[in-house]
Amino acid sequence: MDQKLHIFFFPFFAHGHMLPTLDMAKVFSCRGVKSTMITTHQHVPMFEKSIQKKGKQLFTDVSIRAIHFPAVEAGLPEGTESVDQLKSENLIPAFIRATAMLQDQLEQLLLECRPHCLIADKFFPWATEAAAKFRIPRLVFDGMSSFSNTVAEILRVHRPFDNVSSDSEPFLVPDLPHEIKLTRSKIPSYERDKEAAGTELGRFHQRVRDSDSKSYGRVVNSFYELEPDQALYEFLKNN
């Protein structure tokens, strides 16, 4: 029986999410961890190119498992498998619905391979429930920095943008070691407006937050030496 630690990595289908997740899987594999990347068929060549050179496997502990992306079933153009391929922002809700349809395929892979851990992108909120069915810990991968996560959390809790008279009036983000000013126009509508929070996109982001709180933890696309102040804030907030 193979006792090597085995981790599933499941990135969101956008280059800004897939590339750092793949880099993380390679780092883990260099430390003796069996790493399996979960992606759709269209992205397999890109992943293979990153872990191979002239047909030779550079990272022997990194493997790839492909799943079917239900583009047509969700109302997307045939062949759509990445956010980068969307011709309009209006298609984002349909893309999110398509990703939710992947839960059964992910659960089948979890049942078949029984990894020790699942690191799934934050935009797959249903992955926490899927992993829990097999008593597999799920960690949330967040492609944003600790700083941006800190600012987003402060804005959500304190809502300083409620105290300005226009979308262009600057306001100070509280509780930061440095002076940071923003305007309401920079805040996503589903965060600043109660009506927008009830839209499909607003409800989705609430599910993302709920899933994060129920997971085993979060992996951020950063490192301590780059953001020591924000790393400390995250630690204090969660403890």
Backbone bond lengths (Angstrom), bond angles and torsions (degrees), N, CA, C in turn:
res aa  C-N    CA-C-N  psi(-1)  N-CA   C-N-CA  omega(-1)  CA-C   N-CA-C  phi
1 M - - - 1.469 - - 1.529 110.02 -
2 D 1.328 117.17 133.08 1.453 122.24 -178.92 1.524 109.50 -76.39
3 Q 1.346 116.20 113.70 1.456 121.09 -178.34 1.534 112.34 -94.44
4 K 1.324 117.50 1.45 1.465 120.47 -178.92 1.529 110.00 -64.47
5 L 1.326 115.95 137.74 1.461 120.87 178.03 1.527 109.30 -58.90
6 H 1.329 116.14 131.49 1.464 121.62 -175.63 1.526 109.25 -124.18
7 I 1.325 116.45 123.13 1.463 122.01 -179.31 1.521 110.17 -121.67
8 F 1.333 116.01 132.50 1.462 122.85 170.93 1.530 108.51 -87.89
9 F 1.330 116.85 133.85 1.463 122.64 173.92 1.529 107.63 -116.22
10 F 1.333 116.61 124.54 1.462 120.98 -173.76 1.530 109.24 -130.41
11 P 1.343 117.72 89.66 1.467 120.68 -176.93 1.527 112.91 -83.80
12 F 1.324 115.60 153.94 1.458 122.12 171.95 1.521 108.06 -66.74
13 F 1.333 116.05 154.48 1.462 120.47 -171.44 1.531 111.43 -88.69
14 A 1.317 114.40 71.27 1.465 123.97 173.92 1.525 106.15 -151.58
15 H 1.322 117.26 143.65 1.467 119.74 -173.92 1.524 112.21 -59.38
16 G 1.335 117.11 -34.96 1.450 120.18 179.53 1.514 113.72 -67.54
17 H 1.329 117.29 -13.18 1.464 122.43 176.92 1.530 110.73 -105.00
18 M 1.335 116.44 -41.41 1.466 119.76 -175.39 1.525 112.51 -68.01
19 L 1.336 117.32 -43.77 1.466 120.06 -174.87 1.530 112.83 -64.71
20 P 1.343 119.70 -48.34 1.473 117.63 177.95 1.523 113.12 -65.97
21 T 1.340 117.43 -31.49 1.463 119.80 177.29 1.523 110.36 -67.33
22 L 1.322 116.61 -41.41 1.461 120.62 177.54 1.526 110.78 -64.07
23 D 1.327 116.96 -41.23 1.470 120.20 176.74 1.526 110.51 -60.03
24 M 1.329 116.46 -41.23 1.458 120.60 179.48 1.522 110.81 -64.26
25 A 1.323 117.02 -42.07 1.467 120.50 178.87 1.525 110.87 -61.18
26 K 1.329 116.91 -38.59 1.465 120.38 179.15 1.527 111.30 -67.85
27 V 1.331 116.37 -37.89 1.472 119.96 177.25 1.525 110.06 -63.61
28 F 1.322 116.58 -44.32 1.464 120.41 178.36 1.527 110.57 -61.40
29 S 1.329 116.88 -42.26 1.466 120.16 -177.56 1.527 111.30 -64.51
30 C 1.336 116.87 -33.07 1.467 120.63 178.15 1.524 112.00 -68.25
31 R 1.319 116.07 -13.74 1.460 121.51 178.33 1.529 112.02 -107.89
32 G 1.329 114.60 23.11 1.453 119.88 172.95 1.504 116.35 84.64
33 V 1.334 117.55 13.78 1.462 121.32 179.85 1.526 109.55 -97.96
34 K 1.311 116.55 131.45 1.460 121.25 173.90 1.524 108.05 -74.53
35 S 1.334 116.54 119.37 1.462 121.76 -174.10 1.523 110.32 -116.81
36 T 1.320 116.16 128.20 1.463 121.05 178.39 1.519 109.61 -119.12
37 M 1.336 116.22 121.34 1.458 122.08 177.06 1.524 109.23 -89.30
38 I 1.329 116.26 129.49 1.461 121.89 175.56 1.521 107.96 -104.23
39 T 1.327 117.32 123.67 1.453 120.35 179.82 1.522 109.38 -153.70
40 T 1.318 116.40 -177.84 1.460 120.31 178.80 1.528 109.56 -94.12
41 H 1.319 115.93 165.78 1.470 121.14 -174.11 1.533 112.16 -57.93
42 Q 1.317 116.82 -36.63 1.461 120.47 -176.08 1.528 112.65 -65.10
43 H 1.331 116.86 -27.15 1.464 120.35 -175.54 1.528 113.37 -94.91
44 V 1.318 117.34 -6.83 1.466 120.45 -178.06 1.528 112.28 -57.56
45 P 1.350 120.61 -46.21 1.471 119.77 -179.12 1.529 113.11 -57.75
46 M 1.332 117.19 -39.28 1.465 119.93 179.22 1.527 110.82 -63.35
47 F 1.343 116.42 -42.10 1.457 120.38 179.29 1.529 110.68 -66.95
48 E 1.333 116.38 -42.75 1.468 120.12 -179.93 1.525 111.02 -61.85
49 K 1.324 116.85 -39.97 1.464 120.75 179.65 1.526 111.05 -61.70
50 S 1.332 116.22 -32.66 1.461 120.53 -177.43 1.524 113.07 -77.02
51 I 1.327 116.69 -28.06 1.472 119.11 -177.00 1.525 112.67 -105.10
52 Q 1.349 116.74 -0.44 1.457 120.81 179.25 1.529 110.38 -125.05
53 K 1.323 116.50 158.65 1.458 122.34 173.33 1.515 108.32 -142.93
54 K 1.334 114.98 117.97 1.463 121.49 -177.94 1.533 110.92 53.66
55 G 1.333 114.20 42.06 1.462 119.59 176.33 1.508 115.00 82.06
56 K 1.329 117.93 -7.07 1.464 121.15 -179.85 1.522 109.99 -97.03
57 Q 1.320 115.93 137.56 1.453 122.14 -179.85 1.527 109.94 -74.42
58 L 1.345 116.56 114.94 1.460 121.00 178.97 1.524 111.39 -81.12
59 F 1.334 115.43 -36.02 1.462 120.98 -179.64 1.528 107.34 -115.06
60 T 1.322 115.78 92.60 1.467 120.86 -172.15 1.518 112.95 -68.37
61 D 1.329 117.45 -20.14 1.459 120.06 -179.34 1.523 112.76 -96.73
62 V 1.340 117.35 11.76 1.462 121.18 176.00 1.525 108.73 -110.07
63 S 1.321 116.11 122.07 1.463 121.08 176.85 1.525 109.34 -122.60
64 I 1.315 116.09 167.44 1.466 122.05 -176.40 1.523 109.30 -128.41
65 R 1.323 116.18 133.55 1.461 121.54 172.85 1.522 108.09 -121.61
66 A 1.333 116.03 127.51 1.463 121.49 -176.46 1.520 111.18 -100.15
67 I 1.332 115.31 141.77 1.461 121.71 176.25 1.525 108.94 -126.26
68 H 1.327 115.68 161.02 1.467 121.59 -179.04 1.520 110.21 -83.11
69 F 1.345 116.35 130.21 1.466 120.51 176.16 1.522 109.15 -94.85
70 P 1.342 118.47 119.70 1.468 122.19 -173.55 1.524 113.13 -82.76
71 A 1.318 117.19 63.87 1.463 121.08 -176.44 1.526 111.80 -62.23
72 V 1.319 116.62 -54.86 1.465 120.97 -176.69 1.521 110.92 -62.76
73 E 1.339 116.33 -40.13 1.461 120.59 -179.58 1.529 111.95 -60.91
74 A 1.326 116.71 -27.99 1.466 120.94 -178.44 1.526 112.48 -95.30
75 G 1.343 116.77 0.70 1.455 120.04 179.15 1.515 114.46 90.42
76 L 1.334 116.83 19.47 1.461 121.68 178.29 1.526 110.14 -99.96
77 P 1.330 117.91 158.44 1.465 120.01 175.81 1.526 110.74 -59.83
78 E 1.315 115.94 143.39 1.463 120.64 179.11 1.531 110.31 -58.38
79 G 1.315 116.53 136.60 1.453 121.59 -179.85 1.514 114.50 93.43
80 T 1.324 116.83 -6.58 1.466 120.15 177.56 1.523 109.67 -74.06
81 E 1.333 116.80 122.42 1.463 120.76 177.99 1.522 112.04 -139.40
82 S 1.341 116.83 7.55 1.458 120.59 -178.03 1.520 109.96 -146.09
83 V 1.327 116.10 146.46 1.462 121.02 175.51 1.523 110.01 -59.49
84 D 1.324 116.58 -32.69 1.464 121.19 -178.64 1.530 112.19 -64.08
85 Q 1.327 117.50 -16.79 1.464 121.20 -179.09 1.527 112.88 -92.22
86 L 1.319 117.75 -6.77 1.458 120.54 -177.51 1.525 110.25 -70.50
87 K 1.335 116.18 131.22 1.459 121.40 -178.42 1.523 112.16 -83.50
88 S 1.329 117.04 -16.04 1.459 121.06 -177.67 1.521 110.05 -148.14
89 E 1.335 116.36 146.41 1.461 120.60 176.19 1.525 111.20 -64.49
90 N 1.326 116.65 -21.25 1.463 120.33 179.15 1.528 112.21 -65.20
91 L 1.342 116.75 -16.37 1.463 120.71 -179.92 1.530 112.72 -88.22
92 I 1.340 116.77 -5.69 1.467 119.39 -178.19 1.527 112.30 -59.85
93 P 1.351 119.95 -45.52 1.471 118.80 178.03 1.525 113.10 -57.71
94 A 1.336 117.44 -39.81 1.465 120.29 178.37 1.523 110.61 -65.71
95 F 1.327 116.74 -37.01 1.466 120.28 178.37 1.524 110.25 -64.99
96 I 1.314 116.51 -41.37 1.466 120.53 178.38 1.526 110.41 -63.54
97 R 1.335 116.35 -40.43 1.477 119.55 177.56 1.524 110.53 -62.78
98 A 1.335 116.25 -37.48 1.468 119.83 179.05 1.523 111.07 -63.96
99 T 1.337 117.14 -40.60 1.467 119.18 179.79 1.523 111.08 -65.12
100 A 1.337 117.18 -34.24 1.469 120.09 179.14 1.526 111.20 -65.12
101 M 1.339 116.51 -26.86 1.463 120.64 178.69 1.530 112.29 -71.81
102 L 1.322 117.20 -7.00 1.465 121.02 -178.81 1.521 112.83 -83.56
103 Q 1.319 117.53 -4.78 1.464 119.74 -173.40 1.524 112.30 -59.21
104 D 1.329 117.45 -43.60 1.471 119.67 -178.85 1.529 111.53 -61.71
105 Q 1.339 116.76 -41.36 1.466 119.76 179.59 1.526 111.19 -66.28
106 L 1.331 116.62 -39.53 1.463 119.34 177.53 1.522 110.33 -63.82
107 E 1.321 116.84 -43.51 1.466 120.15 -179.18 1.523 111.23 -62.96
108 Q 1.329 116.81 -35.35 1.460 119.86 177.92 1.525 110.69 -64.66
109 L 1.335 116.87 -40.26 1.465 120.67 177.97 1.528 111.28 -68.35
110 L 1.318 116.75 -38.71 1.466 120.21 177.58 1.522 110.76 -63.43
111 L 1.327 115.90 -40.48 1.463 120.88 178.87 1.525 110.80 -66.25
112 E 1.330 116.12 -40.22 1.466 121.59 -176.99 1.524 112.35 -72.03
113 C 1.328 117.00 -43.05 1.473 120.98 -171.40 1.523 114.24 -99.84
114 R 1.318 117.10 -23.96 1.466 122.19 179.79 1.532 112.30 48.96
115 P 1.339 118.45 58.65 1.464 119.82 177.48 1.526 110.71 -66.94
116 H 1.330 115.87 161.81 1.461 120.07 179.03 1.524 112.10 -79.23
117 C 1.331 116.61 -20.30 1.465 120.44 -176.25 1.523 109.38 -157.94
118 L 1.333 115.83 149.76 1.462 122.24 174.36 1.523 108.31 -120.46
119 I 1.337 116.24 121.40 1.463 121.18 172.34 1.524 106.42 -106.36
120 A 1.322 115.62 104.14 1.462 121.14 -175.32 1.523 109.98 -117.66
121 D 1.320 115.85 146.58 1.457 121.65 -178.30 1.526 111.40 -58.64
122 K 1.321 115.89 149.53 1.464 120.56 -178.92 1.526 111.89 -61.84
123 F 1.342 117.17 -24.09 1.458 120.18 -179.38 1.531 112.91 -81.32
124 F 1.334 116.34 8.77 1.466 122.11 170.36 1.529 108.02 -113.86
125 P 1.330 118.65 67.94 1.470 120.05 -175.67 1.515 113.65 -60.53
126 W 1.322 116.94 -27.04 1.461 122.00 -179.43 1.535 112.05 -72.74
127 A 1.333 117.55 -11.03 1.470 120.71 -178.54 1.525 111.92 -67.21
128 T 1.324 117.50 -28.48 1.465 120.36 178.08 1.520 110.17 -63.53
129 E 1.324 116.54 -45.07 1.466 121.31 178.04 1.522 110.89 -65.15
130 A 1.329 116.53 -41.61 1.467 120.51 -179.14 1.521 111.05 -61.25
131 A 1.324 117.20 -45.29 1.463 120.97 -179.19 1.524 111.34 -67.78
132 A 1.333 116.38 -36.52 1.471 120.53 -177.86 1.526 111.73 -63.09
133 K 1.336 117.11 -29.41 1.467 120.20 179.36 1.526 111.54 -60.20
134 F 1.329 116.49 -27.68 1.464 121.20 -177.61 1.531 111.39 -111.88
135 R 1.337 115.34 13.61 1.470 121.90 -179.86 1.527 111.66 55.51
136 I 1.321 114.22 40.48 1.463 121.48 177.31 1.523 108.20 -105.79
137 P 1.329 118.70 125.10 1.468 119.75 179.01 1.521 111.43 -65.47
138 R 1.330 115.24 135.40 1.461 120.49 177.85 1.529 109.19 -111.63
139 L 1.322 116.14 125.81 1.454 122.55 172.06 1.521 108.45 -103.16
140 V 1.323 116.72 142.51 1.459 122.45 179.52 1.524 109.23 -90.27
141 F 1.330 116.91 127.35 1.461 119.88 172.71 1.517 108.91 -94.22
142 D 1.319 116.04 126.28 1.461 122.25 178.60 1.519 108.31 -117.45
143 G 1.319 116.50 114.76 1.455 121.19 -177.65 1.515 114.27 -74.66
144 M 1.342 116.98 -7.82 1.457 120.85 178.12 1.526 110.13 -83.68
145 S 1.320 116.31 167.48 1.461 121.42 179.22 1.523 110.63 -81.72
146 S 1.327 116.15 166.03 1.464 120.41 175.28 1.525 110.53 -63.67
147 F 1.335 117.03 -35.57 1.464 120.15 179.65 1.523 111.37 -61.69
148 S 1.330 116.75 -49.03 1.465 119.45 -178.55 1.524 111.08 -64.71
149 N 1.339 117.26 -36.54 1.461 120.23 176.54 1.525 111.30 -65.35
150 T 1.333 116.32 -38.76 1.461 120.65 178.19 1.521 110.94 -62.86
151 V 1.328 116.76 -47.37 1.464 121.14 179.76 1.528 110.67 -62.08
152 A 1.322 117.00 -44.01 1.467 120.68 -179.65 1.524 111.47 -61.08
153 E 1.333 116.74 -40.80 1.463 120.67 179.96 1.528 111.04 -67.52
154 I 1.320 117.50 -41.94 1.465 121.26 178.07 1.524 110.71 -62.52
155 L 1.324 116.77 -43.39 1.463 120.50 179.30 1.523 111.21 -63.75
156 R 1.321 116.56 -38.93 1.465 120.30 -178.83 1.525 111.36 -67.96
157 V 1.330 116.72 -39.39 1.467 121.03 -176.50 1.527 112.00 -79.45
158 H 1.333 117.13 -46.52 1.469 120.89 -172.18 1.529 113.78 -95.43
159 R 1.318 118.87 -22.08 1.462 124.09 177.97 1.538 112.28 47.59
160 P 1.323 118.74 54.39 1.471 120.13 -179.78 1.524 112.98 -65.04
161 F 1.312 117.66 -18.78 1.469 121.51 179.94 1.524 112.06 -72.06
162 D 1.343 118.00 -11.42 1.468 120.34 176.69 1.524 111.81 -72.75
163 N 1.325 117.45 -14.53 1.465 121.27 -173.83 1.520 113.47 -99.85
164 V 1.332 117.79 9.92 1.468 120.33 178.26 1.518 109.42 -105.49
165 S 1.330 115.73 158.44 1.465 120.83 -174.31 1.521 113.70 -93.30
166 S 1.330 117.50 -12.01 1.465 119.95 -179.89 1.520 110.02 -151.70
167 D 1.330 115.41 165.87 1.467 120.40 -179.98 1.521 112.51 -69.41
168 S 1.339 116.76 -17.02 1.469 120.21 -177.23 1.530 113.29 -101.27
169 E 1.339 117.17 -4.98 1.473 120.00 -179.81 1.527 110.15 -77.83
170 P 1.327 118.86 125.31 1.468 120.90 -179.10 1.530 111.86 -69.36
171 F 1.310 116.08 149.03 1.459 121.69 172.86 1.528 108.39 -135.73
172 L 1.317 115.38 155.07 1.457 121.91 -178.51 1.526 110.07 -89.30
173 V 1.327 116.67 132.15 1.467 121.10 175.24 1.527 107.31 -80.68
174 P 1.340 118.95 117.66 1.465 120.90 -175.23 1.530 112.94 -76.09
175 D 1.336 114.70 166.83 1.475 123.08 170.69 1.523 114.55 65.54
176 L 1.324 117.35 22.48 1.461 120.36 176.50 1.527 109.85 -109.33
177 P 1.332 118.35 149.72 1.472 120.33 179.49 1.525 113.11 -70.73
178 H 1.343 116.93 -13.94 1.456 121.42 179.27 1.525 108.93 -126.09
179 E 1.326 116.01 158.12 1.464 120.33 179.88 1.524 109.80 -80.45
180 I 1.316 115.79 114.89 1.463 122.41 178.58 1.522 108.17 -123.49
181 K 1.338 116.10 126.51 1.456 120.81 178.40 1.526 110.24 -117.49
182 L 1.321 115.14 142.69 1.462 121.96 177.80 1.523 109.02 -134.75
183 T 1.319 115.92 174.92 1.464 121.63 171.66 1.525 108.71 -124.22
184 R 1.325 116.38 159.72 1.469 120.63 -179.83 1.523 111.57 -57.83
185 S 1.325 116.54 -32.91 1.466 119.98 -177.67 1.523 112.24 -64.31
186 K 1.341 117.62 -17.97 1.462 121.79 179.34 1.531 112.37 -87.35
187 I 1.326 116.81 -9.11 1.461 121.39 -176.64 1.526 109.29 -93.65
188 P 1.336 119.43 132.95 1.472 120.52 177.29 1.525 111.07 -55.54
189 S 1.314 116.79 140.71 1.467 120.97 -176.22 1.516 112.16 -58.56
190 Y 1.352 118.08 -35.22 1.462 120.21 -178.47 1.525 112.42 -71.31
191 E 1.335 117.26 -11.63 1.461 121.39 176.44 1.525 111.67 -94.42
192 R 1.331 117.25 -32.58 1.464 119.58 -173.43 1.528 113.49 -98.64
193 D 1.337 118.19 -24.32 1.465 121.46 -176.29 1.522 110.83 -114.75
194 K 1.327 116.96 128.71 1.461 121.07 -177.86 1.528 111.65 -63.84
195 E 1.340 116.86 -35.80 1.466 119.45 179.07 1.525 110.59 -65.06
196 A 1.328 116.53 -43.42 1.466 120.57 179.91 1.521 111.28 -66.73
197 A 1.338 117.04 -28.29 1.466 120.42 178.75 1.517 111.40 -64.34
198 G 1.337 116.78 -22.43 1.457 121.00 179.69 1.512 114.13 -89.75
199 T 1.333 117.92 -0.94 1.455 120.71 177.65 1.524 110.32 -74.72
200 E 1.322 116.45 170.71 1.465 120.59 179.86 1.524 111.07 -58.02
201 L 1.336 116.96 -41.86 1.459 120.66 -179.74 1.532 110.95 -68.96
202 G 1.333 116.60 -38.94 1.455 120.09 178.44 1.517 112.00 -64.69
203 R 1.333 117.06 -42.31 1.471 121.11 178.36 1.527 110.78 -65.60
204 F 1.330 116.01 -35.16 1.464 119.53 178.36 1.526 110.84 -62.35
205 H 1.323 117.03 -45.63 1.466 119.65 -179.31 1.524 111.29 -66.82
206 Q 1.320 118.06 -28.72 1.460 119.72 174.13 1.526 110.08 -67.98
207 R 1.333 116.93 -38.95 1.472 120.02 176.47 1.529 110.81 -63.91
208 V 1.327 116.12 -36.10 1.469 120.20 177.30 1.521 110.16 -60.74
209 R 1.336 116.84 -45.59 1.468 120.57 179.53 1.527 111.32 -65.45
210 D 1.330 116.59 -42.04 1.467 120.27 -179.99 1.526 110.64 -63.29
211 S 1.323 116.31 -42.25 1.461 121.03 -179.68 1.520 110.81 -64.79
212 D 1.321 116.14 -39.59 1.464 121.27 178.50 1.529 110.22 -59.48
213 S 1.328 116.55 -44.03 1.466 120.12 -177.22 1.522 112.43 -68.39
214 K 1.336 117.46 -23.08 1.466 121.45 -178.89 1.532 112.55 -94.36
215 S 1.319 116.84 -6.44 1.464 120.52 -176.93 1.525 110.53 -81.23
216 Y 1.330 115.64 178.21 1.462 121.17 179.43 1.525 112.48 -83.65
217 G 1.323 117.64 -7.40 1.455 120.16 -179.95 1.511 111.26 153.54
218 R 1.318 115.61 -175.32 1.459 121.16 -175.22 1.523 110.45 -132.60
219 V 1.325 115.93 137.35 1.461 122.68 173.42 1.524 106.93 -109.18
220 V 1.331 116.60 123.54 1.458 121.63 -174.96 1.525 110.04 -108.51
221 N 1.310 116.28 145.51 1.463 122.46 -179.34 1.532 109.63 -78.83
222 S 1.323 115.90 68.86 1.457 121.58 -177.06 1.525 108.73 -161.56
223 F 1.344 116.78 -171.72 1.462 120.70 172.96 1.525 108.27 -152.57
224 Y 1.333 115.40 155.88 1.464 121.36 -169.58 1.525 112.83 -57.28
225 E 1.335 117.76 -43.34 1.461 120.57 -175.79 1.528 112.16 -63.61
226 L 1.322 117.44 -24.80 1.463 121.18 179.01 1.519 111.77 -78.63
227 E 1.339 116.79 -36.55 1.462 121.27 -173.97 1.534 111.72 -137.34
228 P 1.317 119.17 62.45 1.475 119.73 -176.94 1.521 113.55 -63.14
229 D 1.346 118.07 -38.42 1.467 120.34 -179.44 1.522 111.38 -64.65
230 Q 1.348 116.38 -43.74 1.453 119.65 -178.55 1.530 111.14 -70.94
231 A 1.328 117.05 -34.46 1.464 120.13 177.57 1.521 110.25 -63.25
232 L 1.336 116.95 -39.87 1.462 120.81 178.12 1.523 110.33 -65.73
233 Y 1.336 116.81 -40.81 1.467 120.48 178.68 1.525 110.47 -60.36
234 E 1.334 116.48 -45.22 1.464 120.69 179.56 1.524 110.57 -60.63
235 F 1.332 116.59 -41.92 1.468 120.24 -179.41 1.524 110.70 -63.55
236 L 1.332 117.03 -47.36 1.459 120.79 -178.44 1.525 111.19 -64.84
237 K 1.330 116.76 -38.76 1.465 120.69 -179.63 1.519 111.25 -63.02
238 N 1.324 116.60 -37.71 1.464 120.67 -175.21 1.522 113.53 -91.61
239 N 1.327 117.62 -0.88 1.461 120.30 -179.19 1.527 110.97 -128.46
